Amino acid sequence: MSTTTTVPKVTGLAKAQAGIVAASFSMLLAGSNATYPLLPVYRDTLGLDPLVISLTFTLYVGFLVPVLFLLARPRFTRHAPLLLLFSLGTMIPSDLFMAHAQEHLILIGRALGGIAGGLGTGAASALVVAAIGARGRAVTATGNTIGGIAGVSGAQITVLVLTANAPQAVFIGHAALTSALSLAAAVVLWRRRNHNKVALQTLSGTGAASRLDRTKLRLFTSGALAWTAISIAAVFGAAMFNELNMSLVQIVGPILLVISSTAGQLCSPLLLRAAPWASGTFAMAAGITCILIGAWLSSELVAIAGFVVLGSGIGLAYRAALVALTKGTTPAQQGALASLYAAITYAIAATVVLAIGGIGNMTGLVTASSAVLGAIGLLAVISVAWAPRLLDTRNYTQQQRRAHRG
């Protein structure tokens, strides 16, 4: 049976669904990423050690990944509207726990945030594809980084203005925005319930996500490497440069990381024509090199440039792997593969982050983070041999654009 996606008629209501669902998914990721600029605040007020800092990420992923694996089957995608709404509903109490600067409440909030992200990832991806077709295939990758920009930059600005009171302001504000989006999503999904029911039906008993071949494993590996790099830089970047007394890097480095990652993703279609051979892996290695040199030489400009270059490489690599993985699939298979892709990449990243936290308790945060980042940079160079190029998304892009124009 063919897995070619039928291009739906894109109505105004369909565009509204795509926009609201994409914004909802980005808001889920904004809440997750808002934690990282707040870690120095939590550390100063609560005395968190490197292992506990790593747990704020690992515990989140520890609950996220099992939910993603559970939902990585096309048959669950028919429940995408309910899954998305449950996801948003779970994020609100997560925010309320995170707003209280107490260690056990922070960890409970991160666990609930992981559940929310797991429920929403595949559901959002499938609902956007069901509404606007193939143009929505990269929503999971792009939503990750757009949410990252909103969460990291918003939280960092709040820290600069409110310092110790920043967690309360950030997470209460996020809970209010999430509540508004959940109401809007409920309205539009109810109005399009019949369209979504047809589009999200599983078309075969055997899911695409369950058939892992060498090509899929190559794509998962590339995505995992990219997501591990951005996780290390996001979780430990601010705390690392805070210890090095490089305040400018601490403030703007993580923000520029997620901005440049988003730019790398959004510019991928343009780069496809100019540099179809590009994969993002060399940029990742170059960015890590600049970050480490900047830290060693106490050069803030070099380190900041490293965050920018690293982010752009991650954006290219992570998006290329996801789009190549899901091209030509049905909305149901899209949702399943998006969940599986997120589960694998997050699980590997969380394992590495937890290892850095454990090592950091013995060697110091800066030493542990620098050593593992250097290893990731070396792996990025080696991965050139198998990393997907923008060329690997070309057939998908051209065919779907012709279908939409037709």
C-alpha positions, 0 to 999 in steps of 0.5 A: 500500500502506498504511503504517499500523503494526500494533500488536503484542501487547506481552508481557513479553519485548517490553517487556524488548526495548524497555527494553534497546534504549532503554537501550543507545541512550541509553548510546551517546549518554551516551558521546558527550556525556560528552566535552563536560564533559571538554573543559576538562580536556583543554584544560588538560592538552593545550593544545587550541585551539578548532579541535581542540575543534571536531574532537572533535565534527566528527570524531565526526559525520564518521564518524556521518553516512556510516553513517547515510546508508548505513543510511537505507534500509528494507531495512537495517532487517531487520539491526537486531539485528546492527547494534545489537550491532555498535554496542555492540561498537564503542563499547567500544574507543572508550571505551578510546581516550578514557580516554587523555588523548592528542590522537590517541587522543581523535580516534580514539575520537571516530571510533569513537564516530561509527561506533557511533552510526551503526550504532545509531540506526536499529536501536534506533528500529526495534527499539523500534517492533517491540517496543511499537509506536507508543509507541516512535517518539520513542526516537531523540529522547528517547534522545539527550537522556536519554543526554545527561543521563547523559553530561554530568551523570556526566562533570561530577560526575566532573570535580569529584571527580577533575579530571585523572583524570576521563577515565579514570574516565568512559570505563572506567566507560562501557565496563563499562556498555556491555559489560553492556548488550550482553550483555543485548541479545544475550540478549533479541534472540535470544529474540525473533528470530522476532518481530523478523524478521517485524516488521522485514521491508521491506514495499516496494521503495521506502523512505519515506526516499527520497521527500523532499517539501516537508513532509519538508524542512521537518521536517528543517530544523526538526530541524537548527536545534534540533540545531545549537543544542544542539550549539553549547551542549554543545560550547562552553558549558563552555569558553566560560564557563570562559574567562569565569571563570563557573564555576557556569555552566560546571558546571551550564549544560550539565547543565541544558541536556540535562535541560530538553531531555529534560523538553521531550520527555517533557512534549510529550504533556501540552503537546499538550492545553494548547498545541497551537500550541507549537513550541519555536522561541520558547523556543530564541530566548529561551534563546539571548538569555539566555545571551548577555546573561548572558555579557555582563553576567557574570550567572550566573543569567541565563545558567543560565536561558538554558540551561534555556529553550534546552533546553526549546525544543530538546526540543519542536522536535526531538521534534515534527519526528521524530514528525511525520516518522515517524508512520504508518510501518512499523518498517522505514521508521521505522528508515530515517527515524530514520537519515536524520533523525539524519544530516541534523541531525548533518551540519548541526550538525557543519558549524557547529561546525567553522566556530566552531572555525576562526573561534575560532582567529582571533577567540577562542572566546567571540566566535565562539560568541556570534556564531553562537549569536546567528545561530541565535537569529535563525533560530529566530524566522524558523523559526516560519513553518515549524516543526512544532507539537505539533498536527502530532503529534496525529492520530498520538498519538490514533490509536495510543493508541486502537489500544493501548487497543483 
